[in-house]
Amino acid sequence: MSVRPRLLPWPGPAGQRCYLVSDADSTGYLSKLADEMEAVQLQMGTELIGHARLMLSDRKADARELRYLSNRLIEALQDALRISESRGGRISAPDEAESDGAARTDEGAQ
């Protein structure tokens, strides 16, 4: 079994990427906190899209408001991309899944 580091949904103190190495079942406190943070980030992104649709349909929205909206959309997109990368890194490749299954079968035969 190889445990891959999990990319966490928040940056470190200097803005660097943060990783968590945990047990295979990922039931620890930080894993649960990261799952909750990802859910909040995705929900906020969804709400921001709704807000953006309303603002863009309002012809009275000024450049300052649209710039602010653009910055929040960029942040939401960065969060979604980080979550996607993190989740993609935790998906077992077909070769790994087959080799894990073969190893478990061999262990059971002993």
N, C-alpha and C positions, 0 to 999 in steps of 0.2 A: 504494500500500500504506500503510495506516495502522497504526501499532504502538500498541496500547493498553497502558497500564501494567498490570502484573500485581500484584494484591494478594498480598503475601507472607503465609505462614502464621504469622508471629511479629510481635509488637508492637515498636515502637521503644522507645528508652530511657525515654521518658515515657509509654509506653502507647499512643502514637498509631499509626495505621495506617502500614504501610511498603509502598512500591510499588517495582517494578523495571521499568525500561524497557530492553528488550533487542532483539536482532535477531529477525526473524520466525520463525526456526527454533528459538529458545529452547534452544540447546545449550550455553550458557555455564555456568560454575561455579555461579553463584547460582541459575540456573533449575533445575539438577540438584539442588542442595541443597534448594531449596524443594519440588521433587517428592518427594524422600526424606523431608523433614519432614512433608509432607502424609500420606504413606503411614504413617509412624510414628504420627501423631496419630489417623488413622482406625483403625489396629490397636489402639491403646490404648483408644479409645472402644469398640470391639467387645469387648475383654477386660473393660472396666469394666461393660458391660451384663451380661455373664455373672456377674460378681461381684455386681452389684446384684440379679440374680434370686435368687442363693443367699442373700444377706443378707436380702432381703425375705421369703423363705420361712422364715427362722429367727426364731421368736417370741422368742428370747432377745436379739436385737439391741436395744441401748439407744438412747436419743435422741441421745447424742453420736456414736455410730457412724453412725446414719442421717443426722445433719446433715453429717458428714464425707463420706459417700457422696453426698449431695445436692450438695454443693459440687463434688466431682469430676465428677459428671454434668453440672452446669452448665458447667464448663470444657470438657468433651468436646463438649457441644452447641455452645458458642461456637466451638470449633475447626472442627467440621463445617460450621457456617454460614459461617464465613470461607472455608473451602475451596470450598464450593458457590458462594459469591459470586465468588471468584477464578476458578474454572473457567467459570462462566457468563459472566463478562466476557471470556473468551478464545474463546468460541464465535462464529464468524462469523455475522452475520445473513444471511438469504437474499439480501437486496439487495446486501450487500457481496460475497458469494461470486460472484454473477452479474456484478457490475461488475468484479471482479478477473479473472474468466475472459474477459470481453469485452476488457479491456485487454491481456491476454496474447495473445489472438487477433489483435488489431490490431497488436501489436508484431511478431508472427511474420510478418505479411503484408508488412512493410516490407522 
